[in-house]
Amino acid sequence: MADPTPADEQVVFRQYLDAVGLHGMAGAEAVGLSASEWYALSQLALEGSLTSGELAARTGLTTGATTRLIDRLERAGFARRATDPDDRRKVIVEPVAGSLDQIERAVGPARRQITEVLSRYTPDQRAVLFDYFSHAAPAFRAATEEIRDAAAHRRQGEGDAAARRP
């Protein structure tokens, strides 16, 4: 097989990203969560706990929308609010012990299949893959912020234009 062209590589990469995104949506749907709730719960599972402000910053939601998201996660039994032991004015959101088992069951098939894919690679090749993941994740988060900022500026410009109309 010939070496892939940059266009071929772009297609493969887009297909990969689409598959990861689709998997996230399917996982969220499997446990009755929205994509934002799924992402927020993932952040809580990774960090152990976050303040509501930190969760708002990570999800890109307003503080009001984050409060409603936390309410939904609490009602679903996935998260709970607690008081920050260092500053009782702050609210900490943490996953409910045992609730993540349901998430693990939902993503188990993907983890099993990705483990099989990774087993095809040598330890050195896996090191390169995980180096990529460790650098790509912050790059995608930064790109997400750029997209959100551009969208906010566009919406603001549209609102300003609408306000100037007679």
N, C-alpha and C positions, 0 to 999 in steps of 0.2 A: 504494500500500500504506500502511496506517495505521501510525503510530508504534508500535513494539513496547512492550508493557506491561512492567513490572518482572518479572512472571511469565514472559513470553516471553523476556526477556533472560536470566533465570536458566536457562531450559531451553537456550538457545543456548550459554551459557557452560558448563553442565554437559556438553553434547554435545562441545564443544571440548576440555574437560579429559579427558573419557573417550577421545576420539580420540587425544590426545597420549599418554595412559597406555597405550592399546592399541598404539600405534606403538612405544613403548619396549619393551613386552613382546615384540612381534614382532621387533624388532631384536635383542634379547637372544637370543631363540630361534633366530634365523637364524645366529648365530655360536656357539651352544652355551653361552650364559651364562644365569645366573639374573638376575632383576631387580636384586638387590643387587650382583651382580658387574658388571652393565652400568652401574649408577649409579657404582660405585667406579671403574670404568675411565674413565667420562666425566670424573669429577673429576680423575683422574690426567692425562688428556689435556688438560684445561683448565689445570691447574696445572703440569704438567711432572713434578712429584714431590711427594709428601707423606710425612710420617712415618706410621708405622703408627697412632700415637695420633691424628693429625689425620684419617686415613682412618676410624678408629673413630668419632670425633666426627661426622664428616660423614654417615656411613651410619647412625648410631644403633645400631651393633652393639657388643657387648661386645668387650673386647680379645681374648679367646679366639676368638670368632666371626670377628673381623677377621683374626686370624692364619690361620684356616682359609680364609677368603676369599682372602687373598693367596696361600696355597699353591695354591689352585685356579687363580687367574689366572696364577701362574708355570707350573704344569703345562700350561695351555692355550697358553702362549707369549705372553701379552699383557703381563705385567708381570715385573719382577725386583726383588729386594731389593739395596740397596747401603748402604754405610756412609756416614753423614753426615760430610762432610769437616771440619765444624766441631766435631763431637762424636761420636767413634767409638762411643759407647755407644748412639747412636740409629740406628735402621734407617730408611732412606728407601726408599719404593716408587716405582718409575718405570715408565712404559710402555716396552715393548721397541720399539726403532726398527723401523719397517716393519710392526709388528703391527697398527697402527691402520688400515692400508689395507683390511683385511678389514671393519672397522667402517664405513669410508667407503663401501665397496661396498654394505653392508647398508642404510645410511641414505640412499644416493644418490637413490633414487626420491622419498623425502619431501623432501629438500632441493630437488630439481628442481621438485616440485609447489608447495612453499611459495614458492620464488623466483617462480614464475608468479603465485601469489596476490599476493605483495607488489608485483609489477610493475603491478598494477591501481591502486596508490595513488600519490599525488603525494609528492614528497620531504617536504613538510610533514606529510602524513598518516602517512608511515612514521616520521617523527620522533616523533609522538605514540604510535604503536604501540611503538616501541622504548623510549620513556620509560616506558610501561606495563610492558613486560617487565622493565626495570631495577628498577622498584619492586615489581613483583609477585613476582619470584623471592625476594627476602629475606622478603617477607610470607609466602609459602608455606613457606619454611624455618622461620620463627618459628612458624607454625601447626602445622607438623609436630612441632616440639619440644613445643608445648602438648599435642598429641594423644598423643605418646609419654609425656609426664609424667603425663597423666591416666590412661593405660592402666597405667602402672607403679604408680600409687597404687591403682588399682582392683585390680590383681593382688595388691598387698601387702595390701590390706584383705581380699581373699578368702582369702589365705594365713593372715592373722591369725584370721579367723573359723573357718577349718578347724582351726587349732591349738587353739581354745577349745572345739571340739565334744568331747563325752564319748566 
